[in-house]
Each structure stands twice: as structure tokens, then as C-alpha cells.
Amino acid sequence: MADDDYVYDDVTGEWRPASEIAAEAAAGQVVRDSAGTVLADGDQVTLIKDLKVKGTSTVLKQGTVIRSIRLTADPAEVDCRHDAVKGLVLRTEFLRKR
């Protein structure tokens, strides 16, 4: 949307710039690890607990470093890859930013 576009906000009952509404929506979704540190795409994280991977016999041990995470639409989950498991989704409550 261009900066000239205005959108009617039902909550406030006003016409507001679309860029302002988009900025609020982006800022509203902050992903945090178990310690409350903000996570971003590409961060490295460490597991704080041994985790059994569903569908496999693999166990990811505490202290395992996961590199290059990707944020998802759900702020409680991150996408990542590990040598043992591809296409892994981890809950942020079990991660600590490195």
C-alpha cells in the first residue's frame, strides 16, 4: 500500500494511514526465547532441555546449538534445521539465544 492510502480503523473509528497500521501489526508480533530475549531470523539458539523429536527415535540434547532459525507466523514456534532432523519446528520456551 502507498503512503497516501487510508484505512478505516473499526477500533478507533478513524481513518488512519495504511503504513501506520502495517507498522503496528509488525511491531505487535515479537518472538522471545525462554529468557525473554527477542529473537530474529538467522539467530543462533541453544536448547535448554533434552527434546525427543516426534516421529523419530532422535533426542536433541540440552546445550545443542541450532543455527539460522526462521520465525514463523506463530510467535511460540521457530523453523530450523539440525544435522539429524530436517524441517524441524521448535517451541521458543525450550530455546535460549546464544
N, C-alpha and C positions, 0 to 999 in steps of 0.2 A: 504494500500500500504506500502511496505517496504521502508526503507530509501534509498536503492540502486536504486529505481525506479526513472526514469527521465521522464518528460512530456514536450512535445514541447509547448511553450507558443507563441501563434499567435501574441499577442500584442507586445512582445519584440523581437520575432524572435529567441529565445534562448531555449536550453534545460535546464530545471530547476528541482531541486529535488521535488518530489511529496509532501513530507512533508511540504516544504516551501509554495507551492501553497495552500495546505489544511489549513495551519495556517493563510494565508492571507484571505482566504474565511471565516473562522470562526471569525476573527477579524473585518471583514467588516460589519457584522451584529450586531450592538449594539442596544439594546432596551432601550429607555429612556422614563421617565414619563413626565408629563406636565411641571415640573420644570427643566428638563434636567438631572435628576439623573439616573444613569444606573440601570436597573432592571435585576434581575436574577431569576432563578427558585426557588420557595419556599419563595419569599419575601412577606411581608405584605404591602398592599396598602390601601389608603383611597380615597373615591370618593370625587371629588371637586365640583360636581354638581348633582342635582337630575336627575335621569335617569329613563325613562319609559322603561320597558322591553317589546320588541316586542313579540306578541303572547300571552301575559298575561295581567292582569289588575294590575300587581305589579309595584310599583315605588320604586326604591332604592334611599334612601335619602342621601343628602350631609353629609359627615362625616362617612358613613358606612365603616367599616373595612372589607376588603377582605383578607383572609389568604391563604397562599400557592398557589400563582399563578404559572402558567406554561407558558413558552414562546412558541410561535407558529412560523411557517415559515415566517409569515408576521410580521415585526418589529413594526407595528402600532396596533397589537392586542395581547391580552393575554387571555389564557384559565383560568377559575376559577370556584369555586362553592360557592354558598351562600345558607343559610338555606331555603330561599324562592324559589330559582331557581337553578336547577341543570344544568350542561353543559352550563354555561354562558361564553360568549366571550365579553370582554370589550375593548374599544379603549383606548390606552395609553394616549391620550390627556385629558381624564377625570380622570386620576389617579395621586396620589402623593404617593411616597414611605414613609412608616411610620418609 
